């Protein structure tokens, strides 16, 4: 185990840690082996409380592993740091009895005010920066020890980036991203030491920014505040998790010889009732999983991110007479293809009107509903674990409101004041519904499980000319 009091004191030592992390990171990585009814926690700050990345990931997990009935938990708290996670660990995280925990911290731990634009960088400030990093190293190491002590398998996420390079009209706290690089190096080393899976958000998002900003200097993979990702950033994060630590192989592959009326290949699916006639080929297919649904709001990823192979769904039909064939799946007309194209193989993932893809989109909508309800519960958690942390008055709405109003007044000049006012008001709206919201989560989780089950579909190829 590393010395928790280690402090990186120079650029050369940072480069050494980065080099070691790069050279040996693969030794610390391995795919996650999921089991039926595994519970998966996402621990972090506002980016995790926002939760779009693990909502997208949930839609993948549910459609790719429909038989596992996995449970996904949002344990993010806006503005949180490692100390905050330790404070709420037992009641907020351990109480859920997760099997896996994705851990991402750093953005607040570096204390961005120490890098504020125009700050006088004195020796005192430099010392405080190093102290903040040292504390982060110590406390994240402590969190990992607690996870392992309770048989919770950690999955390490390097922190996302602070965008210092986008040419946008927003205060730029230069130095934050370099501090996050040190946090990322520490997380890589923790993954290596614990022989645990690692997802390197930091390098990945930096690379996306670097490439896209060469064409558009105003582009940012994170938000206009240089910190919080939008839909595109969350989608990038989710798919990075998928390709880093999950099974990201093709969805299915079918190969049929129409001339001999034989099934030559059925990968991740079962084929039955094959009938090959002069102008028609008909068969039933049930896949082991559904396609990964990508809602329209994430379409921007097609022009920014590398193509995903995880939805590859190939259909190959050999031995057809020359000509064109219409493909119909159930009552859905998919398209018209030449015998040559079918012999080479077509990728059905290109077509968004297949019944299996439309079913997957319904799963995604349910994951969105789950995410929205969880968002309401996380407002309650935010206020209670953070803003009411030091409250010692009566357990009444009136007492808590008076206390929070006093705290809000003290923070009137802070940049986050309006956000906190909104969250406090929402807290008093949502708190009375807390038990109902938890029940709704369970109900929707069951609906997600039911909707994600693959169905048998009838494929029909009809010769048109």
C-alpha positions as CSV (number, residue, x, y, z in Angstrom):
1,X,0.0,0.0,0.0
2,X,1.3,3.4,-0.9
3,X,2.3,5.9,1.8
4,X,-0.9,8.0,2.1
5,X,1.2,11.1,3.0
6,X,3.1,11.2,-0.3
7,X,3.1,14.6,-2.0
8,X,4.1,15.2,-5.6
9,X,6.4,18.2,-5.3
10,X,7.7,18.8,-8.8
11,X,6.9,18.4,-12.4
12,X,9.5,15.7,-12.8
13,X,7.9,13.6,-10.1
14,X,4.5,14.1,-11.8
15,X,6.0,12.9,-15.1
16,X,7.5,9.9,-13.3
17,X,4.1,8.9,-11.8
18,X,2.4,9.5,-15.2
19,X,5.0,7.3,-16.9
20,X,4.6,4.5,-14.3
21,X,0.8,4.7,-14.6
22,X,1.0,4.5,-18.4
23,X,3.5,1.7,-18.5
24,X,1.7,-0.5,-16.0
25,X,-1.9,0.6,-16.2
26,X,-2.9,-2.4,-18.3
27,X,-1.7,-4.7,-15.5
28,X,-4.2,-3.1,-13.2
29,X,-7.1,-3.3,-15.6
30,X,-9.4,-6.2,-16.0
31,X,-13.0,-6.6,-17.2
32,X,-15.8,-6.7,-14.6
33,X,-17.5,-10.0,-14.1
34,X,-21.1,-9.3,-13.4
35,X,-23.5,-11.7,-11.7
36,X,-27.2,-11.9,-11.3
37,X,-28.7,-9.1,-9.1
38,X,-25.4,-7.4,-8.6
39,X,-25.7,-3.9,-7.1
40,X,-23.6,-1.2,-8.6
41,X,-22.9,2.2,-6.9
42,X,-21.5,5.3,-8.5
43,X,-19.7,7.5,-5.9
44,X,-18.7,11.0,-6.7
45,X,-19.5,14.7,-6.9
46,X,-21.9,16.8,-9.0
47,X,-21.0,15.0,-12.2
48,X,-22.1,11.8,-10.7
49,X,-25.1,13.3,-9.0
50,X,-26.1,14.6,-12.4
51,X,-25.7,11.0,-13.4
52,X,-26.3,11.0,-17.1
53,X,-23.2,8.9,-17.7
54,X,-24.4,6.1,-15.5
55,X,-27.9,6.5,-16.8
56,X,-26.5,5.8,-20.3
57,X,-24.4,3.0,-18.9
58,X,-27.5,1.5,-17.1
59,X,-29.2,1.3,-20.5
60,X,-26.3,-0.6,-21.9
61,X,-26.0,-3.0,-18.9
62,X,-29.7,-3.6,-19.0
63,X,-29.9,-4.3,-22.7
64,X,-26.6,-6.3,-22.9
65,X,-27.2,-8.4,-19.8
66,X,-31.0,-8.7,-19.7
67,X,-30.9,-11.9,-17.5
68,X,-28.8,-10.3,-14.7
69,X,-31.4,-7.9,-13.1
70,X,-28.7,-5.5,-12.1
71,X,-29.3,-2.6,-9.7
72,X,-27.7,0.8,-10.3
73,X,-27.3,3.4,-7.5
74,X,-26.5,7.1,-7.7
75,X,-24.3,8.0,-4.8
76,X,-23.1,11.4,-6.1
77,X,-23.3,14.6,-4.1
78,X,-22.8,18.0,-5.7
79,X,-19.6,19.7,-4.5
80,X,-18.4,16.6,-2.7
81,X,-14.8,15.7,-1.9
82,X,-13.2,12.5,-0.4
83,X,-13.9,13.7,3.1
84,X,-17.6,14.0,2.3
85,X,-17.7,10.5,0.9
86,X,-16.2,9.2,4.1
87,X,-18.7,11.1,6.2
88,X,-21.7,9.6,4.4
89,X,-20.2,6.2,3.6
90,X,-22.1,4.1,6.1
91,X,-25.6,5.6,5.7
92,X,-25.5,6.6,2.0
93,X,-23.4,3.9,0.4
94,X,-22.9,0.9,2.7
95,X,-26.6,0.7,3.5
96,X,-27.3,-0.2,-0.1
97,X,-24.9,-3.2,0.1
98,X,-23.3,-2.7,-3.3
99,X,-21.2,-5.3,-5.0
100,X,-19.3,-2.8,-7.1
101,X,-18.5,0.8,-6.7
102,X,-17.4,3.2,-9.4
103,X,-15.3,5.9,-7.7
104,X,-14.6,9.3,-9.2
105,X,-13.4,12.3,-7.2
106,X,-10.9,15.1,-7.6
107,X,-12.6,18.1,-9.2
108,X,-13.5,19.7,-5.8
109,X,-10.7,18.1,-3.9
110,X,-8.0,20.2,-5.7
111,X,-9.7,23.3,-4.3
112,X,-10.1,25.2,-7.5
113,X,-10.1,28.6,-5.7
114,X,-6.3,28.0,-5.2
115,X,-6.0,28.3,-9.0
116,X,-8.4,31.3,-9.4
117,X,-7.7,33.5,-12.4
118,X,-5.4,36.4,-11.3
119,X,-4.5,34.8,-8.0
120,X,-1.1,35.8,-6.5
121,X,0.7,32.5,-6.5
122,X,2.7,32.8,-3.3
123,X,4.6,30.1,-1.6
124,X,1.7,29.8,0.8
125,X,-0.7,29.1,-2.1
126,X,1.7,26.6,-3.6
127,X,1.9,24.8,-0.2
128,X,-1.9,24.8,0.1
129,X,-2.2,23.2,-3.4
130,X,0.2,20.4,-2.4
131,X,-1.6,19.9,0.9
132,X,-4.9,19.6,-0.9
133,X,-3.5,17.0,-3.2
134,X,-1.8,15.1,-0.4
135,X,-5.1,15.0,1.5
136,X,-6.9,13.7,-1.6
137,X,-4.3,10.9,-2.0
138,X,-4.8,10.0,1.7
139,X,-8.6,10.1,1.8
140,X,-9.2,8.3,-1.5
141,X,-6.9,5.5,-0.3
142,X,-9.0,5.4,2.8
143,X,-12.2,5.1,0.8
144,X,-10.8,2.2,-1.2
145,X,-9.8,0.4,2.0
146,X,-13.3,0.8,3.3
147,X,-14.8,-0.5,0.1
148,X,-12.6,-3.6,0.2
149,X,-13.2,-4.1,3.9
150,X,-16.9,-4.5,3.2
151,X,-16.3,-6.7,0.1
152,X,-17.3,-3.9,-2.3
153,X,-15.2,-4.2,-5.5
154,X,-13.8,-0.8,-6.6
155,X,-13.7,0.4,-10.2
156,X,-11.5,3.4,-10.5
157,X,-12.5,6.4,-12.7
158,X,-9.8,9.1,-13.2
159,X,-11.4,12.5,-12.7
160,X,-12.8,14.3,-15.7
161,X,-11.0,17.3,-17.0
162,X,-11.1,21.0,-16.3
163,X,-11.1,22.6,-19.8
164,X,-8.3,25.2,-19.9
165,X,-8.0,25.2,-23.7
166,X,-11.4,26.1,-25.0
167,X,-11.6,29.6,-26.3
168,X,-14.9,30.5,-24.6
169,X,-16.1,33.4,-22.5
170,X,-15.6,31.9,-19.1
171,X,-13.2,32.5,-16.3
172,X,-10.2,30.2,-16.8
173,X,-8.6,28.9,-13.6
174,X,-5.4,27.7,-15.3
175,X,-3.6,25.0,-13.3
176,X,-6.7,23.1,-12.3
177,X,-6.2,20.6,-15.1
178,X,-2.6,20.0,-14.2
179,X,-3.7,19.3,-10.6
180,X,-6.3,16.9,-11.9
181,X,-3.5,15.2,-13.9
182,X,-1.9,14.4,-10.5
183,X,-5.2,13.1,-9.2
184,X,-5.5,10.9,-12.2
185,X,-2.0,9.6,-11.8
186,X,-2.8,8.7,-8.2
187,X,-6.0,6.9,-9.3
188,X,-4.1,4.9,-11.9
189,X,-1.7,3.8,-9.2
190,X,-4.5,2.8,-6.8
191,X,-6.0,0.7,-9.6
192,X,-2.6,-1.0,-10.2
193,X,-2.0,-1.6,-6.5
194,X,-5.5,-3.1,-6.0
195,X,-5.5,-5.0,-9.3
196,X,-8.8,-3.4,-10.1
197,X,-10.5,-2.1,-13.3
198,X,-9.5,1.4,-14.4
199,X,-11.4,3.8,-16.7
200,X,-9.2,6.7,-17.8
201,X,-11.6,9.6,-18.3
202,X,-8.8,12.2,-17.9
203,X,-6.7,11.2,-20.9
204,X,-9.7,10.3,-23.1
205,X,-11.5,13.6,-22.6
206,X,-8.3,15.6,-23.1
207,X,-7.7,13.7,-26.4
208,X,-11.2,14.5,-27.6
209,X,-10.7,18.2,-26.8
210,X,-7.3,18.3,-28.4
211,X,-8.6,16.8,-31.7
212,X,-11.9,18.8,-31.9
213,X,-10.4,22.1,-30.9
214,X,-8.0,22.0,-33.8
215,X,-11.1,22.5,-36.0
216,X,-13.2,24.6,-33.6
217,X,-11.3,26.4,-30.8
218,X,-14.6,27.0,-28.9
219,X,-15.4,23.3,-28.7
220,X,-15.5,21.7,-25.3
221,X,-16.2,18.1,-24.3
222,X,-17.3,19.5,-20.9
223,X,-19.7,22.3,-20.3
224,X,-19.5,26.1,-20.8
225,X,-18.3,26.4,-17.2
226,X,-15.2,24.3,-18.1
227,X,-16.2,21.7,-15.5
228,X,-19.6,19.9,-16.0
229,X,-20.1,17.8,-19.1
230,X,-23.3,18.0,-21.1
231,X,-25.0,15.2,-23.0
232,X,-22.0,14.7,-25.3
233,X,-19.5,14.5,-22.4
234,X,-21.7,12.1,-20.4
235,X,-22.1,9.9,-23.5
236,X,-18.3,9.8,-24.0
237,X,-17.9,8.9,-20.4
238,X,-20.4,6.0,-20.5
239,X,-19.0,4.5,-23.7
240,X,-15.4,4.8,-22.3
241,X,-16.6,2.7,-19.3
242,X,-18.1,0.2,-21.7
243,X,-15.0,-0.2,-23.9
244,X,-12.6,-0.2,-20.9
245,X,-14.1,-2.7,-18.5
246,X,-17.1,-4.3,-20.0
247,X,-17.8,-6.8,-22.7
248,X,-18.0,-4.6,-25.8
249,X,-18.1,-7.3,-28.5
250,X,-20.7,-7.4,-31.3
251,X,-24.3,-7.9,-30.5
252,X,-25.0,-10.9,-32.8
253,X,-24.1,-12.6,-36.1
254,X,-26.3,-14.6,-38.4
255,X,-25.2,-16.6,-41.4
256,X,-27.6,-18.6,-43.5
257,X,-27.1,-20.6,-46.7
258,X,-30.3,-20.2,-48.6
259,X,-29.3,-22.7,-51.3
260,X,-28.8,-25.5,-48.8
261,X,-31.4,-24.3,-46.3
262,X,-28.8,-24.4,-43.5
263,X,-27.9,-22.2,-40.6
264,X,-24.1,-21.7,-40.8
265,X,-23.6,-19.3,-37.9
266,X,-25.7,-18.1,-35.0
267,X,-23.6,-16.0,-32.6
268,X,-25.3,-14.6,-29.5
269,X,-28.7,-15.7,-30.9
270,X,-30.9,-18.7,-31.7
271,X,-32.4,-19.3,-35.1
272,X,-35.3,-21.6,-35.8
273,X,-38.0,-22.4,-38.4
274,X,-35.8,-21.7,-41.4
275,X,-37.6,-22.1,-44.7
276,X,-35.9,-21.3,-48.0
277,X,-38.0,-21.2,-51.1
278,X,-37.6,-19.8,-54.6
279,X,-38.3,-16.2,-53.8
280,X,-38.7,-16.2,-50.0
281,X,-36.4,-17.0,-47.1
282,X,-38.0,-17.0,-43.7
283,X,-36.7,-17.7,-40.2
284,X,-37.2,-16.8,-36.5
285,X,-34.5,-15.2,-34.4
286,X,-34.2,-14.6,-30.7
287,X,-31.1,-12.6,-29.6
288,X,-29.4,-13.0,-26.3
289,X,-29.4,-9.2,-25.8
290,X,-30.9,-6.0,-27.2
291,X,-29.0,-3.3,-29.1
292,X,-27.4,-0.5,-27.1
293,X,-30.0,2.4,-27.5
294,X,-28.6,5.8,-28.5
295,X,-31.4,8.4,-28.1
296,X,-31.6,11.3,-30.6
297,X,-30.2,13.8,-28.0
298,X,-26.8,12.0,-28.2
299,X,-26.6,12.2,-32.0
300,X,-23.7,14.7,-31.8
301,X,-21.4,11.9,-30.7
302,X,-21.4,10.6,-34.3
303,X,-19.3,13.5,-35.5
304,X,-17.0,13.8,-32.5
305,X,-16.4,10.3,-31.0
306,X,-14.9,7.2,-32.6
307,X,-17.5,4.8,-34.1
308,X,-18.8,2.2,-31.7
309,X,-18.7,-1.5,-32.7
310,X,-20.7,-2.7,-29.7
311,X,-24.0,-2.7,-31.7
312,X,-22.7,-4.7,-34.7
313,X,-25.6,-7.0,-35.7
314,X,-24.6,-8.8,-38.9
315,X,-26.9,-10.7,-41.2
316,X,-25.3,-12.8,-43.9
317,X,-27.4,-14.8,-46.4
318,X,-25.5,-16.8,-49.0
319,X,-26.7,-18.8,-52.0
320,X,-29.4,-16.4,-53.0
321,X,-30.3,-16.0,-56.7
322,X,-29.1,-12.7,-58.1
323,X,-31.5,-9.8,-57.7
324,X,-32.8,-7.5,-54.9
325,X,-34.5,-8.6,-51.7
326,X,-36.7,-6.8,-49.2
327,X,-36.0,-7.5,-45.6
328,X,-38.9,-7.5,-43.2
329,X,-38.7,-8.1,-39.5
330,X,-42.1,-8.9,-38.1
331,X,-44.2,-6.1,-39.6
332,X,-41.3,-3.7,-40.0
333,X,-39.9,-3.1,-43.5
334,X,-36.2,-2.6,-42.9
335,X,-34.8,-2.1,-46.4
336,X,-34.0,-3.5,-49.8
337,X,-30.6,-5.2,-50.5
338,X,-28.9,-6.9,-53.3
339,X,-28.0,-10.6,-53.2
340,X,-24.4,-9.6,-53.3
341,X,-24.8,-7.3,-50.3
342,X,-26.5,-10.0,-48.3
343,X,-23.8,-12.5,-49.2
344,X,-21.2,-10.1,-47.9
345,X,-23.2,-9.3,-44.8
346,X,-25.3,-6.3,-43.7
347,X,-25.1,-4.6,-40.3
348,X,-28.6,-4.2,-39.0
349,X,-27.3,-1.8,-36.3
350,X,-27.4,0.9,-39.1
351,X,-31.1,0.6,-39.2
352,X,-33.0,2.2,-36.4
353,X,-36.4,0.8,-37.3
354,X,-35.8,-2.8,-36.3
355,X,-38.2,-4.0,-33.6
356,X,-35.3,-5.0,-31.4
357,X,-33.8,-1.5,-31.6
358,X,-37.2,0.2,-31.0
359,X,-37.6,-2.1,-27.9
360,X,-34.2,-1.0,-26.7
361,X,-35.3,2.7,-27.0
362,X,-38.2,1.9,-24.7
363,X,-35.7,0.5,-22.2
364,X,-33.7,3.7,-22.4
365,X,-36.9,5.8,-21.7
366,X,-37.4,3.7,-18.6
367,X,-33.8,4.3,-17.5
368,X,-34.4,8.0,-18.0
369,X,-37.4,7.8,-15.7
370,X,-35.4,5.9,-13.2
371,X,-32.7,8.6,-13.4
372,X,-35.1,11.4,-12.9
373,X,-36.6,9.9,-9.8
374,X,-33.1,9.2,-8.4
375,X,-32.3,12.9,-9.1
376,X,-35.1,13.9,-6.7
377,X,-33.7,11.5,-4.1
378,X,-30.2,12.9,-4.5
379,X,-31.5,16.4,-3.7
380,X,-32.6,15.1,-0.4
381,X,-29.2,13.4,0.1
382,X,-27.3,16.6,-1.0
383,X,-29.0,18.8,1.6
384,X,-28.9,16.3,4.5
385,X,-25.3,15.1,4.0
386,X,-23.9,18.5,3.2
387,X,-26.0,21.4,4.2
388,X,-27.6,19.9,7.3
389,X,-24.5,18.1,8.3
390,X,-23.9,20.4,11.4
391,X,-27.6,20.9,12.2
392,X,-28.4,19.9,15.8
393,X,-31.9,21.3,16.2
394,X,-35.2,19.5,16.3
395,X,-36.1,17.1,13.5
396,X,-38.8,19.3,12.1
397,X,-39.4,21.0,8.8
398,X,-39.6,24.4,10.5
399,X,-36.3,24.0,12.4
400,X,-34.4,22.9,9.4
401,X,-35.9,25.7,7.2
402,X,-34.8,28.3,9.8
403,X,-31.3,26.8,9.9
404,X,-30.9,26.6,6.1
405,X,-32.2,30.1,5.6
406,X,-29.5,31.3,8.0
407,X,-26.8,29.3,6.2
408,X,-28.1,30.7,2.8
409,X,-27.8,34.2,4.1
410,X,-24.1,33.6,5.0
411,X,-23.5,32.5,1.4
412,X,-25.4,35.2,-0.4
413,X,-22.3,36.5,-2.2
414,X,-21.1,33.1,-3.3
415,X,-21.4,32.0,-7.0
416,X,-23.4,29.0,-6.0
417,X,-26.0,30.8,-3.9
418,X,-28.9,30.7,-6.4
419,X,-28.3,27.0,-7.0
420,X,-28.3,26.3,-3.3
421,X,-31.5,28.2,-2.8
422,X,-33.1,26.1,-5.6
423,X,-31.9,22.9,-4.0
424,X,-33.1,23.9,-0.5
425,X,-36.5,24.7,-1.8
426,X,-36.6,21.4,-3.7
427,X,-35.5,19.6,-0.6
428,X,-38.6,20.7,1.3
429,X,-40.8,19.6,-1.6
430,X,-39.2,16.2,-2.0
431,X,-38.5,15.2,1.6
432,X,-42.2,14.2,2.4
433,X,-42.2,12.0,-0.7
434,X,-38.9,10.2,0.1
435,X,-40.4,6.7,0.9
436,X,-42.7,6.9,-2.2
437,X,-39.8,7.8,-4.4
438,X,-37.8,4.8,-3.2
439,X,-40.8,2.6,-4.0
440,X,-41.1,4.1,-7.4
441,X,-37.5,3.3,-8.1
442,X,-38.1,-0.3,-7.4
443,X,-41.2,-0.3,-9.6
444,X,-39.4,1.2,-12.5
445,X,-36.4,-1.1,-12.0
446,X,-38.7,-4.0,-12.4
447,X,-40.3,-2.5,-15.5
448,X,-36.8,-2.0,-17.0
449,X,-36.0,-5.7,-16.3
450,X,-39.2,-6.8,-18.0
451,X,-38.8,-4.5,-21.0
452,X,-35.2,-5.6,-21.6
453,X,-36.1,-9.2,-22.3
454,X,-35.3,-10.2,-26.0
455,X,-38.3,-11.4,-28.0
456,X,-38.5,-13.8,-31.0
457,X,-38.7,-12.0,-34.3
458,X,-39.6,-13.3,-37.7
459,X,-37.2,-12.4,-40.5
460,X,-38.5,-12.5,-44.1
461,X,-36.4,-11.9,-47.2
462,X,-38.6,-11.5,-50.3
463,X,-37.2,-11.3,-53.9
464,X,-38.4,-8.2,-55.6
465,X,-36.6,-8.4,-59.0
